[in-house]
Amino acid sequence: MDGRDFCLYCGAKISKAYDWHPNGKSKKCYIHSDHMDPLAIGGIDDESNIVGCCAKCNLEKNDTPFTQWLDMIPPQMKNIAREIYFLKHGATPEDFYPS
């Protein structure tokens, strides 16, 4: 989560990673790993392309290009999402060209 306790995309507070069954298996996951540039359109499977977010946002984003996703998230989250993208990629989301 890069030191955050909230979803990068919607701002929802994420206070725990999992709920557990008594048998030790997880029953609900609250944190998902999202490929900012989706693998399906040429993003790389590397730490520089992965961020933590809430399950709801990850499932909604799916294979949406990051530039389009930025238009779909709350305005107050756009700047921080862009900033983290730049910090991880060393480029802007507009510099990514889907394959």
C-alpha positions as a LaTeX table, in Angstrom:
\begin{tabular}{lrrr}
\hline
Residue & $x$ (\AA) & $y$ (\AA) & $z$ (\AA) \\
\hline
Met1 & 0.00 & 0.00 & 0.00 \\
Asp2 & 3.05 & 2.26 & $-0.18$ \\
Gly3 & 2.43 & 3.49 & 3.38 \\
Arg4 & $-1.20$ & 4.41 & 2.74 \\
Asp5 & $-4.20$ & 3.20 & 4.75 \\
Phe6 & $-6.71$ & 4.16 & 2.05 \\
Cys7 & $-7.61$ & 3.13 & $-1.47$ \\
Leu8 & $-5.61$ & 5.05 & $-4.04$ \\
Tyr9 & $-8.64$ & 5.27 & $-6.30$ \\
Cys10 & $-11.68$ & 6.01 & $-4.13$ \\
Gly11 & $-10.10$ & 7.15 & $-0.85$ \\
Ala12 & $-11.89$ & 4.53 & 1.27 \\
Lys13 & $-10.01$ & 3.70 & 4.49 \\
Ile14 & $-8.63$ & 0.15 & 4.48 \\
Ser15 & $-8.01$ & $-0.92$ & 8.05 \\
Lys16 & $-7.24$ & $-4.60$ & 7.49 \\
Ala17 & $-6.19$ & $-6.90$ & 4.70 \\
Tyr18 & $-8.37$ & $-9.97$ & 5.40 \\
Asp19 & $-11.14$ & $-11.53$ & 7.43 \\
Trp20 & $-10.29$ & $-15.07$ & 8.50 \\
His21 & $-12.25$ & $-18.32$ & 8.91 \\
Pro22 & $-11.60$ & $-20.25$ & 12.15 \\
Asn23 & $-9.76$ & $-22.85$ & 10.00 \\
Gly24 & $-7.12$ & $-20.25$ & 9.14 \\
Lys25 & $-8.16$ & $-19.55$ & 5.57 \\
Ser26 & $-9.07$ & $-16.06$ & 4.45 \\
Lys27 & $-12.74$ & $-15.46$ & 3.77 \\
Lys28 & $-12.65$ & $-11.87$ & 2.55 \\
Cys29 & $-9.86$ & $-9.78$ & 1.08 \\
Tyr30 & $-9.99$ & $-5.99$ & 1.48 \\
Ile31 & $-6.77$ & $-5.09$ & $-0.34$ \\
His32 & $-6.17$ & $-5.98$ & $-3.98$ \\
Ser33 & $-3.05$ & $-5.51$ & $-6.08$ \\
Asp34 & $-3.84$ & $-3.50$ & $-9.19$ \\
His35 & $-1.72$ & $-3.24$ & $-12.30$ \\
Met36 & $-1.99$ & 0.47 & $-13.06$ \\
Asp37 & $-1.31$ & $-0.31$ & $-16.73$ \\
Pro38 & $-3.33$ & $-3.52$ & $-17.15$ \\
Leu39 & $-1.47$ & $-6.64$ & $-18.25$ \\
Ala40 & $-4.13$ & $-7.29$ & $-20.89$ \\
Ile41 & $-3.11$ & $-4.14$ & $-22.77$ \\
Gly42 & 0.66 & $-4.39$ & $-22.39$ \\
Gly43 & 1.37 & $-3.34$ & $-18.80$ \\
Ile44 & 4.26 & $-5.09$ & $-17.06$ \\
Asp45 & 3.98 & $-7.45$ & $-14.10$ \\
Asp46 & 6.44 & $-5.57$ & $-11.93$ \\
Glu47 & 6.36 & $-3.68$ & $-8.61$ \\
Ser48 & 6.66 & $-0.42$ & $-10.56$ \\
Asn49 & 3.23 & $-1.09$ & $-12.08$ \\
Ile50 & 1.43 & $-2.44$ & $-9.01$ \\
Val51 & $-0.46$ & $-0.52$ & $-6.32$ \\
Gly52 & $-2.75$ & $-1.53$ & $-3.48$ \\
Cys53 & $-6.39$ & $-0.55$ & $-3.71$ \\
Cys54 & $-9.75$ & $-1.70$ & $-2.39$ \\
Ala55 & $-11.37$ & $-4.78$ & $-3.88$ \\
Lys56 & $-14.29$ & $-2.78$ & $-5.28$ \\
Cys57 & $-12.08$ & $-0.40$ & $-7.26$ \\
Asn58 & $-9.84$ & $-3.16$ & $-8.59$ \\
Leu59 & $-12.82$ & $-5.13$ & $-9.85$ \\
Glu60 & $-14.39$ & $-2.02$ & $-11.40$ \\
Lys61 & $-11.15$ & $-0.91$ & $-13.05$ \\
Asn62 & $-10.45$ & $-4.35$ & $-14.55$ \\
Asp63 & $-8.55$ & $-3.73$ & $-17.82$ \\
Thr64 & $-9.40$ & $-0.04$ & $-18.12$ \\
Pro65 & $-6.40$ & 2.04 & $-19.23$ \\
Phe66 & $-5.14$ & 4.23 & $-16.39$ \\
Thr67 & $-5.82$ & 7.47 & $-18.27$ \\
Gln68 & $-9.49$ & 6.50 & $-18.69$ \\
Trp69 & $-9.68$ & 5.27 & $-15.08$ \\
Leu70 & $-8.52$ & 8.67 & $-13.83$ \\
Asp71 & $-11.64$ & 10.17 & $-15.42$ \\
Met72 & $-13.81$ & 7.73 & $-13.46$ \\
Ile73 & $-12.43$ & 8.24 & $-9.94$ \\
Pro74 & $-13.39$ & 11.01 & $-7.50$ \\
Pro75 & $-11.72$ & 14.36 & $-8.29$ \\
Gln76 & $-9.94$ & 14.47 & $-4.93$ \\
Met77 & $-8.13$ & 11.18 & $-5.76$ \\
Lys78 & $-6.94$ & 12.06 & $-9.27$ \\
Asn79 & $-3.89$ & 14.07 & $-8.23$ \\
Ile80 & $-2.56$ & 11.51 & $-5.76$ \\
Ala81 & $-3.18$ & 8.64 & $-8.21$ \\
Arg82 & $-1.32$ & 10.56 & $-10.92$ \\
Glu83 & 1.52 & 11.38 & $-8.53$ \\
Ile84 & 1.96 & 7.76 & $-7.47$ \\
Tyr85 & 1.83 & 6.64 & $-11.11$ \\
Phe86 & 4.63 & 9.10 & $-11.92$ \\
Leu87 & 6.70 & 8.05 & $-8.88$ \\
Lys88 & 6.41 & 4.37 & $-9.82$ \\
His89 & 6.77 & 4.71 & $-13.61$ \\
Gly90 & 8.95 & 7.79 & $-13.99$ \\
Ala91 & 6.50 & 8.92 & $-16.67$ \\
Thr92 & 2.95 & 10.19 & $-16.96$ \\
Pro93 & 0.02 & 7.85 & $-17.67$ \\
Glu94 & $-0.28$ & 9.48 & $-21.10$ \\
Asp95 & 3.18 & 8.12 & $-21.95$ \\
Phe96 & 1.87 & 4.53 & $-21.85$ \\
Tyr97 & 0.73 & 3.18 & $-25.21$ \\
Pro98 & $-1.41$ & 0.03 & $-25.05$ \\
Ser99 & $-0.22$ & $-2.86$ & $-27.18$ \\
\hline
\end{tabular}
